[in-house]
Amino acid sequence: MTPRRRVVLVGVLALLVGYALPGLTKSVIGELWVGASGLCRTGLPGVGFVCQPARDFAVLAVPLTGLGILVLSIAGIWAAALWCLRPVRDLAGPIAQVGPQNLGHRLRPRGNDELARLARSIDAMMERIAAGYEGQRRFAANASHELRTPLAVQRTLIEVGMARSLTGEQLELLTGQLLETNERNERLIEGLLALSESDQGLRSRTPQRLDQLVTGVLAAYQDRIIEAGVTVQSHLEPRMVMGERVLLERLVTNLVENAIKYNRPGGTLTVTVGHNPALTVVNTGQVVPAEAVAGLFEPFRRLARDRTNQSGGAGLGLAIARSITQAHNGLISARPAEYGGLRVDVQLPTAP
């Protein structure tokens, strides 16, 4: 029986008992009083002294009867409440057994009553928890793989250097490779720390000039832009946003760095600051399939599937950008650019 039907049944029984109880109580007390009075009037030969004790018994029986009815009513209400809530109590058992070892467990209720809807909501919650847990597990596995690859390269280079004597040119090449591998590890660890920091939210919110932040980042990357042979087109309108300066700079830096890194020689980098969206970064790189765009925001996800590519990145740039945007109550989206490459739009709340 569903909880709704149990409650309705208990309510109907309570109404019936409530309707009949006053009359029943009055009848019982009346019978006690009349019996005691009749005993006094009738009396018994030689035992007329019974009259007063009988009346005393009737006077005592009246409150005792009311107290007994009250105790029975409380006990009945308590039993009815337990009976009505029994389906909920039965539902708590399977939920208490759910843990990391059996996140695939589902209640799968039948029917469409309140309890079934609650169980379906719990199943939906478990789906989200399982997806998040799987995402964390996959993130840890990918991070371990990303760290293991350069560490293995470093070990190999060190073993080669220890196995034989090297000429000055060979030693210079070996140390250069070690330094490059070490720098990749540093970038990876720095990216992981930035992702963790942005996931924790903002420590403070102050008005920031987004156009000035973009100008500073473009100036800092001027040498990289010239080296890559990329032409920059900037359209920067004054725009105030609420946020944390360090994280906003990291957001702009990641988008600009990705747009340079995955551009083509002689390509263009277009950066726009406006009202809506607040920031747009477009590059002219290789053609990006529309179905692959959403996956680029996942950690360690690159358009090229080879983890050992030499692009210098760990696939954390857009993941960090998404985390920072979410921390600022914003929205980031991407789509293939018109002439190849990627267009990234960032919407941020305007500062009051």
VMD Tcl script that draws the C-alpha trace (Angstrom):
set ca {
  {0.00 0.00 0.00}
  {1.36 3.41 -0.95}
  {2.11 6.03 1.73}
  {-0.73 8.21 0.43}
  {-3.30 5.43 0.89}
  {-1.93 4.63 4.33}
  {-2.30 8.24 5.44}
  {-5.83 8.46 4.00}
  {-6.85 5.23 5.73}
  {-5.42 6.35 9.06}
  {-7.17 9.72 8.68}
  {-10.53 8.08 8.01}
  {-10.13 5.76 11.00}
  {-9.14 8.72 13.17}
  {-12.27 10.61 12.11}
  {-14.48 7.62 12.91}
  {-12.83 7.07 16.27}
  {-12.98 10.78 17.04}
  {-16.67 10.82 16.21}
  {-17.49 7.77 18.34}
  {-15.05 8.28 21.21}
  {-16.89 11.06 23.11}
  {-20.13 9.08 23.18}
  {-18.34 5.90 24.18}
  {-16.48 7.66 26.96}
  {-19.66 9.28 28.25}
  {-21.47 5.96 28.15}
  {-18.76 4.13 30.07}
  {-18.51 6.81 32.75}
  {-22.30 6.97 33.01}
  {-22.55 3.22 33.49}
  {-19.96 3.38 36.27}
  {-21.76 6.22 38.01}
  {-25.24 4.70 37.67}
  {-24.00 1.34 38.91}
  {-22.49 2.95 41.96}
  {-25.65 5.00 42.64}
  {-27.89 1.95 42.27}
  {-25.78 0.08 44.73}
  {-26.20 2.88 47.24}
  {-29.98 3.05 46.78}
  {-30.52 -0.68 46.91}
  {-28.15 -1.49 49.67}
  {-27.88 -4.87 51.22}
  {-29.28 -6.09 54.51}
  {-26.69 -5.54 57.15}
  {-24.12 -4.02 54.71}
  {-25.41 -0.49 54.08}
  {-21.86 0.83 54.62}
  {-21.02 -0.22 50.97}
  {-22.70 2.93 49.58}
  {-19.87 5.36 50.30}
  {-17.03 3.16 48.91}
  {-19.01 2.57 45.71}
  {-19.39 6.30 45.17}
  {-15.68 6.75 45.82}
  {-14.92 4.10 43.21}
  {-17.10 5.86 40.65}
  {-15.39 9.21 41.30}
  {-11.95 7.57 40.89}
  {-12.96 5.57 37.80}
  {-13.92 8.68 35.81}
  {-10.36 10.17 35.52}
  {-8.82 6.72 35.25}
  {-11.04 5.96 32.27}
  {-10.13 9.27 30.60}
  {-6.42 8.63 31.22}
  {-6.68 5.14 29.77}
  {-8.40 6.46 26.66}
  {-5.65 9.10 26.28}
  {-2.89 6.48 26.59}
  {-4.60 4.22 24.07}
  {-5.03 7.17 21.69}
  {-1.32 8.08 21.89}
  {-0.32 4.46 21.36}
  {-2.67 4.23 18.37}
  {-1.31 7.44 16.85}
  {2.27 6.23 17.34}
  {1.51 2.86 15.73}
  {-0.33 4.58 12.85}
  {2.63 6.91 12.25}
  {5.06 3.98 12.18}
  {2.79 2.13 9.78}
  {2.49 5.14 7.46}
  {6.25 5.76 7.43}
  {7.23 2.13 7.01}
  {7.76 2.45 3.21}
  {10.16 5.34 3.82}
  {11.97 3.30 6.47}
  {12.22 0.38 4.05}
  {13.69 2.75 1.45}
  {16.43 3.91 3.84}
  {18.00 0.45 4.03}
  {19.15 0.13 0.39}
  {20.31 3.76 0.35}
  {22.48 3.21 3.42}
  {24.36 0.43 1.60}
  {25.40 2.64 -1.33}
  {29.09 3.55 -1.44}
  {32.02 3.90 -3.83}
  {32.07 0.14 -4.28}
  {28.51 -0.04 -5.70}
  {27.69 3.31 -7.27}
  {25.82 1.43 -9.98}
  {23.08 0.36 -7.55}
  {19.65 1.80 -8.41}
  {16.28 1.56 -6.65}
  {14.23 1.39 -9.89}
  {10.80 1.93 -8.27}
  {7.45 1.05 -9.79}
  {4.33 3.17 -9.79}
  {3.90 6.92 -9.73}
  {3.20 7.77 -6.10}
  {5.22 10.15 -3.96}
  {7.62 7.45 -2.77}
  {8.27 6.26 -6.32}
  {9.02 9.81 -7.44}
  {11.39 10.20 -4.49}
  {13.15 6.96 -5.42}
  {13.49 8.08 -9.04}
  {14.99 11.37 -7.87}
  {17.47 9.41 -5.75}
  {18.36 7.28 -8.78}
  {18.93 10.43 -10.85}
  {21.13 11.84 -8.07}
  {23.12 8.60 -8.03}
  {23.63 8.90 -11.79}
  {25.14 12.35 -11.32}
  {27.32 11.19 -8.42}
  {28.54 8.19 -10.40}
  {29.33 10.42 -13.39}
  {31.28 12.82 -11.15}
  {33.13 9.96 -9.47}
  {34.01 8.45 -12.83}
  {35.18 11.86 -14.04}
  {37.48 12.20 -11.03}
  {38.82 8.69 -11.55}
  {39.46 9.40 -15.22}
  {41.10 12.72 -14.34}
  {43.46 11.03 -11.89}
  {44.33 8.33 -14.45}
  {45.00 10.90 -17.18}
  {47.08 13.07 -14.83}
  {49.14 10.02 -13.85}
  {49.69 9.17 -17.51}
  {50.66 12.74 -18.37}
  {53.21 12.77 -15.55}
  {54.51 9.28 -16.18}
  {55.41 9.91 -19.83}
  {57.89 12.78 -19.30}
  {59.27 11.11 -16.17}
  {60.01 7.99 -18.22}
  {61.73 10.16 -20.84}
  {63.82 11.82 -18.15}
  {64.82 8.45 -16.70}
  {65.88 7.19 -20.11}
  {67.97 10.29 -20.81}
  {69.67 10.04 -17.43}
  {70.42 6.33 -17.94}
  {71.91 7.10 -21.36}
  {74.10 9.79 -19.81}
  {75.31 7.44 -17.07}
  {75.97 4.51 -19.38}
  {78.73 6.13 -21.39}
  {80.93 9.17 -21.59}
  {79.46 11.91 -23.76}
  {81.07 14.52 -25.89}
  {80.36 18.15 -25.21}
  {77.84 18.30 -28.05}
  {76.04 15.16 -26.87}
  {75.98 16.42 -23.29}
  {74.52 19.72 -24.45}
  {71.80 17.88 -26.42}
  {71.03 15.62 -23.46}
  {70.74 18.46 -20.97}
  {68.60 20.41 -23.41}
  {66.17 17.50 -23.71}
  {66.11 17.07 -19.94}
  {65.39 20.76 -19.49}
  {62.58 20.65 -22.05}
  {61.01 17.62 -20.37}
  {61.30 19.24 -16.96}
  {59.63 22.40 -18.25}
  {56.75 20.31 -19.55}
  {56.35 18.76 -16.10}
  {56.33 22.23 -14.55}
  {53.65 23.42 -16.95}
  {51.54 20.37 -16.21}
  {51.81 20.79 -12.44}
  {51.15 24.52 -12.74}
  {48.05 23.77 -14.81}
  {46.79 21.24 -12.26}
  {47.28 23.75 -9.45}
  {45.47 26.47 -11.42}
  {42.58 24.10 -12.15}
  {42.33 23.15 -8.48}
  {42.44 26.80 -7.40}
  {39.73 27.88 -9.82}
  {37.52 24.93 -8.79}
  {37.59 26.24 -5.20}
  {35.86 29.49 -6.23}
  {36.82 33.11 -5.72}
  {38.46 34.48 -2.60}
  {37.35 38.02 -3.44}
  {35.31 39.92 -6.02}
  {36.44 43.38 -7.09}
  {35.71 45.44 -10.23}
  {38.20 44.66 -13.01}
  {38.76 46.31 -16.40}
  {38.65 43.33 -18.76}
  {39.94 45.34 -21.73}
  {43.03 46.40 -19.78}
  {43.70 42.80 -18.74}
  {43.53 41.70 -22.38}
  {45.90 44.52 -23.41}
  {48.44 43.39 -20.80}
  {48.27 39.74 -21.88}
  {48.68 40.60 -25.57}
  {51.70 42.74 -24.73}
  {53.25 39.90 -22.70}
  {52.80 37.48 -25.63}
  {54.09 39.87 -28.29}
  {57.31 37.91 -28.81}
  {55.43 34.61 -29.09}
  {53.04 36.20 -31.58}
  {55.89 37.44 -33.76}
  {57.70 34.08 -33.54}
  {54.53 32.23 -34.62}
  {53.98 34.61 -37.54}
  {50.46 35.46 -36.38}
  {48.69 38.74 -37.00}
  {46.70 40.14 -34.07}
  {43.43 42.00 -34.54}
  {42.06 43.47 -31.31}
  {38.77 45.28 -30.74}
  {38.71 46.28 -27.09}
  {35.84 48.26 -25.62}
  {35.87 49.37 -21.96}
  {34.24 46.61 -19.94}
  {34.01 46.22 -16.17}
  {33.53 42.78 -14.63}
  {33.46 41.53 -11.05}
  {36.09 38.97 -10.20}
  {39.60 38.08 -9.13}
  {42.35 39.67 -11.19}
  {44.78 36.72 -11.12}
  {42.15 34.24 -12.33}
  {40.81 36.58 -15.01}
  {44.35 37.08 -16.31}
  {44.80 33.31 -16.38}
  {41.54 32.97 -18.32}
  {42.67 35.46 -20.99}
  {46.18 33.98 -21.04}
  {44.96 30.44 -21.67}
  {42.68 31.50 -24.51}
  {45.34 33.65 -26.16}
  {48.05 31.01 -25.70}
  {45.85 28.30 -27.23}
  {44.92 30.57 -30.13}
  {48.63 31.14 -30.86}
  {49.75 27.57 -30.29}
  {47.12 26.01 -32.55}
  {47.21 28.70 -35.23}
  {48.82 28.38 -38.64}
  {51.81 30.40 -39.86}
  {50.54 33.64 -41.34}
  {47.20 33.20 -39.57}
  {45.29 35.72 -37.52}
  {44.31 36.03 -33.87}
  {41.24 38.14 -33.22}
  {40.48 39.27 -29.68}
  {37.31 41.23 -28.93}
  {36.10 42.73 -25.66}
  {32.52 43.95 -25.68}
  {29.23 43.78 -23.85}
  {27.84 40.41 -24.87}
  {29.90 38.29 -25.03}
  {32.43 39.95 -22.79}
  {35.41 38.27 -24.48}
  {35.83 36.56 -27.84}
  {39.01 34.88 -29.06}
  {39.18 33.53 -32.62}
  {42.12 31.90 -34.40}
  {42.68 30.50 -37.89}
  {44.10 27.06 -37.17}
  {43.19 23.63 -38.45}
  {39.58 22.73 -39.07}
  {37.86 21.65 -35.86}
  {34.96 19.15 -36.23}
  {31.83 20.48 -34.56}
  {31.31 17.21 -32.66}
  {34.78 17.48 -31.11}
  {34.37 20.99 -29.67}
  {32.60 20.03 -26.43}
  {35.31 17.50 -25.56}
  {38.05 20.15 -25.78}
  {36.85 21.57 -22.44}
  {37.61 18.27 -20.68}
  {40.98 17.95 -18.91}
  {43.78 16.38 -20.97}
  {41.62 16.43 -24.09}
  {43.28 17.61 -27.28}
  {42.12 17.65 -30.86}
  {45.07 15.37 -31.65}
  {44.61 12.18 -29.64}
  {48.31 11.45 -29.26}
  {49.29 12.26 -25.68}
  {52.96 12.42 -26.61}
  {52.55 15.30 -29.07}
  {55.13 18.04 -28.86}
  {52.76 21.01 -28.81}
  {53.95 21.83 -25.31}
  {50.52 21.62 -23.71}
  {48.85 19.12 -21.43}
  {45.31 19.70 -22.63}
  {44.33 21.77 -19.59}
  {43.98 25.21 -21.17}
  {40.27 25.18 -21.99}
  {39.44 23.12 -18.88}
  {41.01 25.83 -16.71}
  {39.24 28.54 -18.73}
  {35.89 26.83 -18.15}
  {36.54 26.45 -14.43}
  {37.52 30.13 -14.06}
  {34.47 31.26 -16.03}
  {32.16 29.17 -13.86}
  {33.80 30.58 -10.72}
  {32.86 34.07 -12.00}
  {29.24 32.99 -12.64}
  {29.87 33.21 -16.37}
  {29.38 31.02 -19.40}
  {32.00 29.87 -21.91}
  {31.23 28.29 -25.27}
  {33.13 27.40 -28.41}
  {32.39 26.60 -32.02}
  {34.44 26.05 -35.18}
  {35.60 29.32 -36.74}
  {34.52 30.23 -40.23}
  {37.94 29.70 -41.86}
  {39.30 26.96 -39.63}
  {40.35 27.17 -36.03}
  {38.18 27.84 -33.03}
  {36.00 30.67 -31.77}
  {35.61 30.92 -27.99}
  {33.01 33.23 -26.42}
  {33.02 34.13 -22.72}
  {30.03 35.79 -21.08}
  {30.64 37.45 -17.71}
  {28.31 39.44 -15.44}
  {28.75 43.19 -15.67}
  {30.10 44.93 -12.57}
  {27.52 47.23 -10.93}
}
mol new
graphics top color blue
foreach p $ca { graphics top sphere $p radius 0.5 }
foreach p [lrange $ca 0 end-1] q [lrange $ca 1 end] { graphics top cylinder $p $q radius 0.2 }
display resetview
